[in-house]
C-alpha cells in the first residue's frame, strides 16, 4: 500500500474532499482543467467551503512526490506516475434532461494519455448502469492502446458527498466499492477502507454499484414528489402540510420527507440517467418520470401561490417588489448548480414583478454567469410587497422581517422555516 499514488480528476464538491482524505495517507495529485481553481487550492483556500482552510493547508505539498500529501495541478504530466486514477467530474443533463457524458469522456481521454500497465481507474461520477464499461473503458483503450482487464483495470465507487453537511463528511459515510474483476474489486475496496472510517460495501459488479447509486437519489426524489403533491392537495384544503407530516411521523415506520424545491446535482438529475437507460431497453419508467415532473413543477407552483396570496391581500402585482431569500440549491451551502429557485424567479417575472434575490452564501458572479440573474450578498434596505423564503440558510433566522415589509406584504415560507406568526403561508 505504500507504493500507491493517486490522481483525483476533478476538484469540485466531490473530488476535493476525497483528495484531501486520501492525502492524509497517500501521495495524491489533484487534477483540474480550471487554473483558477488550482491557484485557489494551492493558496490554501476552498471557495466551495467543503474543506476548512486549515484542514486543506495541513495536507498541501508544494510539489508532487512519493510522500503523502496533496499537490494540485492542471498539467497532465503531473499525474503520469500515478497508479490509481479516481474520476470525480460532474454528470449533468441538457435542457431536454438527457445525460451529458462529455465531462466523463474528456476525463477518460486525459487519463488514457498517461495510463500504464497495472493501473486502476475508478469512477465516482453518478451514471446509469453500464457507463463505466460501455462508454468510458473504450475511450481509455483507444487513447492508451492498452487492453482492458489485461493491461489496466477499472472500478466504480459512487460518491455520497452531501454539500454543506459538516457532520456526514466523506470519511463518515459508508462507501460502496466495486472492481472490473473480483481481485480488482478487493483492491479498490481495500484502498477506500484504508481511509473511510464508516466502512465499505463491496458490490459484486461495477454495474451493481452504478445502479445502487442512481436509485439512491431516485428513491429520495420520488418520496419528495409524494409530499410535494400532498402539499398541493392540503393547500387546497387549507391544511398545514407540516402539521400533517409531524402527526404522521409519530408512527415508527413513517418516512420523514418534507416538501420543497428539488434541485442540485444529484436528486434533480440522477433519475433522468436511470430513465434514459430504461428507455433504451424499451421500458418507459412511469413513477420515476412522474416524480421528476411533479418536482420540476414546484417553482411555478410557489410563484403562483405567492401571487394568489398577494391578490387576496389587495397587493398590485405588476411592478410589485418581491424579495426572494436564497438562490442556492440547498441551505448553508454556496452550490447553485441546478437550483430550482430560478424557476420561482422565472415564473414571478412572467407576472411583471420586480425581484430582488438575497443570498449571503451564493457567489453573485456565479449566479449571473449560470442563470443571467442578479443577486446580492448584502441585505437590501428597501421594503417589499412580498417575501419568499426559498432556502433555509441559518443566517435568515436573524432577519427582522418587519423591517423588510411594506404596510401590505405577504410572506410565503417554502421551508416552514419561520415561526408561524411570521409567515402568511407555507408550502
N, C-alpha and C positions, 0 to 999 in steps of 0.2 A: 504493500500500500504506500510505502514511502516514495516510490518512483512515479506516482500518479501526478500528472499535471493537467489541469482542467481549463478549458476555454469555455466561457459563457457568452453566447452570441445573443446580443440584445440586452441593454442595461436599463430597462424600464421598471415598472412596478413589480414585475416577476423576476427578471434577471438580476437586478442589483441585490435584493435581499438574499437570493440564493448564492450569488458570487461572494458576498460578504461572509455568509455562513461557511461555505467551502474554504474560504481563505483563512479561517481560524485553524485549519488543519493541513491544508494543501497549498501548493503554488497554483494561483489562479490568474488567468488573463481575461479581463472583461473586454469584450469587443463590441463596438457600436459604430455605425456609419455616421453618427452625428458628432462632429468635432466639438461643438459647443457643450454637449453632454459630457464628453470625455474630459474637457477642460474643467468643467464644474466639479466632476467627481474627483479628479486628481488634485483639485484645490481643497478637497475635504468637505464638500457640501453636496447635499442631495435635494434638489428642488421638489421632488415628489413627496418629501418628508417621511418616506418609509423608513429611512435609516438616519438616526441622530448623528450629527456631525462628529461627535467624539467617538462614536462606535465605528463609523466609517474610517476615520483617521487612524484608529487603532490597528487596522489591517492593511492600510495602504503601504505599498513599497514603491520606490522611485524607478525601478526597472525590473523587467521580468527575470526570474531566476528559478532555481530548483527549490529554494526555501519557501516556506509558507508565507502567504500574503497575497494582496490583490494589486495587480497592475492593470490599468485601463488604457486602451489604445484603439485607433481606427486603422492600424496597419495590419494587413493580412499576415505579413511575415512574422509578426509578434505572436501569432498563435500556431506557427508552423511546427513547433516542437512539443505541442500538447498531445496527449493520447486519449483524452476524453473531451468530446465536444458536446456541450449542452445548449440546445437551441430554445430560446425563450422569447421569440418575436411574437407580435400580435397577430391575431387571425380575425379580421373584421368581416363585415358583409357590405355589399354595394347598395345603391339606392333601391334596388329591387330585392334586397335581402338574400342575394346569392353570395355564397362564401368566396372571399378573396384570399387565394393561397399565394399570392405574389411574394409577400414577405418570407414565407416558408421556402419558396423556390429559390429566391435570391440568397437566402442564408445557406441553403444546401449547396448552391453554386460556390459560395465563399468557402465553406468547409471542404468541398470537393477539391479545391485548388491545393490544399495542404494535407489532404487525407493520406495516411500511410498504412502499411500493413500492420494489423493488430489493433488499430484504433477503434474506438466505440463512439458512435454518435447517438446522443439521447435527445429526443424531442419532448418538450414540455408544453408547447402551444396547444390550445384546445382545437380539436379537429373532429371530423366524423370518422368512424371506423374504416381503416384502410388507407388513410392519407400517408402515414409513415412509409408503409411498404409499397404502395402503388404510385405515389406521387413524388415523395422525397428520395427514396432509395435509388430509383432510376437516374435522378439528377446527380446524386453522389457517384454512381457508377460511371456515367457518361463523362463527367468532368475529371474524375480521378483516374479513370482507366482501370480501376480495381474491381474485383468481383465480390458481391455481397455474400456474407456468411462464409467466405473463404479467406478473403484478404482483410475485410473490415466487417464490423458488426453494428447492430443498432439496438436501441432501447426506447421505451416510452414511459415517462413518469409525469402524469398530468399535474400542472401547477394547481395549488389550492390557496393562493395568496388572496387575502381579503384586505384591499387597500384601506388604510386608515385605522385598521384594527391593531392596537398595540398589545393586546392580550394574546390573540391567536396568531403569533408570528410563525414564520416558516418552519422553524425547528420544533414548534409545539403542535404542529398539525400532522397527523399520520399520513404517510406518503405511500401512494400506490406506485409500484415499480413493475417493469417487465423487460424482457430481452428477446432478441431475434432467435436465440437458441436457449435451451434450458441452462446451459453453462453461462451464457452471457447474462441471462436473467439473474442468476445468482451474483454475478459480478456487479451488475447495476444495483441490485438490492443491497449488497454489502457497502457500496460506495455511499448511498444515501443513508443507510443505517448508521454509518460512522459519524454522521453529524445531526441526524434528525432524532431528537430525544423522545419524540412521541412514538417512534417506531415506524415500521413499514409493512406493507402487504404486497407480496409478490404475486402478481396476476399470471395466469398460465400462458397468455399470449399478448402480443402488442395490441391486437385488435380488441381484446377484452378490456385492456387498460384504457384504450381510446374511447370505447363505448361507455365505460364506467364514468369517465369524466363528463362526457357530453350529456348523460342522463342526470347527473347530479344537479346541474343548473336548470335543465328542462323540467325536472320534478318541482323545483322551487318556483319556477316561472308559472307552472300550471296551478300550483297551490295559491300563489298570489293572485292569479287571474280569478280564481274562485272567490276570494274575499273581496276583490275589486268589484266583481259582479254583485256580490252581496251588498256592498256599499251603495251601488246604484239602486238596487231594489229597496233597501232600507231608507235611502234618501227620499224616494217617492212616498214612503210610509211615514216620513218624519220621525224615524227611529235612529238613535245614535248607534252607529255600527260598532264603535269601540266598546260601548257598554255591552252590546250583544256578545262580542268576542270575549270580553272579560268574564261574562257569565258562563258562556260555553266552555271557556278554558278551565273551569273548575273540574271538568271530567278528566280523568287521568290520561286518556289517550287522544285528547283533542290537540291538534297541531296548532301552535301559536303563530300563525301568519297574520300579517297586517296589510291593509290596503295601501296603495301608493303608486308613485311613478316608477316604472321598472325599466331602468336603463343600464348603463355601464357596459364593460367589455365582455361580460360573461353571461349573466341571466338574459340580457336583452339581445344576445347574439347566438349563443350556443344552440338553442332549439332549431334555428334555421339550418345549422350544419347537419343535425340529425334528420331534419325533414328533407333536405336535399338528397341525402344518401338513400333514404327510404323511397323517394320518388324514382330514383334510378333503378330500384328493384321493382317498380310498378305498383308500389303501395302509397296511397295518399293518406298521410297522417292527419286525422281529424282533430283529436284532442290537443295535440301539440300546437298546431297552427291556430286552432280556435283560441287557445290561451294567449298566443302571441298577438292575435288580432285584438283581443279584449284589452290586453295590457298596453298595446300601442295606441288604443283609443282614449286612454285616460287623460292625456294632456288636453285634448279638445274638450273632454267632459269637465275637467276642472275649470277651464276658461268659461265655458257656457254656464256652469253653475254659479260662478262668480258674477257674471253679467246678469243672470236672473235675480241674484241677491241684490245687486245694485238697482235694478229696475223696481224691485219691491220696496226699496228704500228711497225711491224718487231721486236717484242719482243719475244725472245725464251721462250717457255712455260715450258719445263722441267727444274725443279730446280729454276724457277723464284721466286723471293721473293715477296710475296703478304702480304700486311698489311690489316687486317680486323678490322675496327673501330666499336667496340661494340659487345657484346655477350648476353646481357640481352634481355628479350622478348619485352621490350619497353624502351623508353627514360626516363632518370632521375630516375631510379629505379633499385635496386640491384637484382630483381627477375629474375632468369634464368630458371624457370620452363617452359618446353615445348617451349624453344626458337627455332625459325626456322633458326637462324643464323648458327646452327650446320649443317643444310642441305647445306648451301652455302659452308661451310668449307669441308664437306664430298665430295661434288662434285668437288671442286677445287683440293682436294687431288688425285682424280682419274686422273687428268691431270699431276700429278707429281710435283706440285708446292710446295714451301717451305713457310708455312703460319705462320704469327705472329698475334695473337689476342690481341688487346689492348682495355681494358675497365676499366676505373677508378672506375666504380660502382660495378663491379662483383667481388665476393669473389673467388679468384683463386682456393682455395681448393674445394669449392663447384662445380665449373665448371669442375674440374678434376674428382671429385667423381661421378658427374652426367653423364658426357659425355666422360671422358677419354681424355680431351683436355687441353693443357697447355695454359694459358692466363697470361697477365701481367697487373698490375695497373700502371706501370711506362712506360712513353712514350719511345719507342725504339730510339736509337741514330743512327741506320743504315739507309740506303736508300733502296727504294723498286722499283720493276718493275711495280707493280700495287697496288692501294689503293682502298678499297671498303668501303664506308660508309654504314653500315647496321642499326645502331641505332643512333637516333638524340639526343645524350646527349649534353646538353648545353656546357659542357667542350670542346667539339670538335670545337666550334666556335673560340676558341683561338689558334687552331693548325696552325702552319706555314707549310702548305703542301709542299711548295717549298723545305724546308729543309729535307723533307722525300722522295723526288722524285729523282730517278736516272735521267740521261740525257734523257733517254727514259722511260717514265712512263705514265700509264693511270689511271684516277680516275673515278670510277663508283659510282655514288651517288644514292643509293636506295631511299632515303627520300627527294630528291630535297632540301637538307639542305644547301649545299654550294652555293655561288654565281655562276652564270652561267659560268663565266670565269675560275672558279677553277675546274670544272668537265668536263670530256670529254663526259660523257653520264649519263642520268638519267633514272630511271625506268619509 
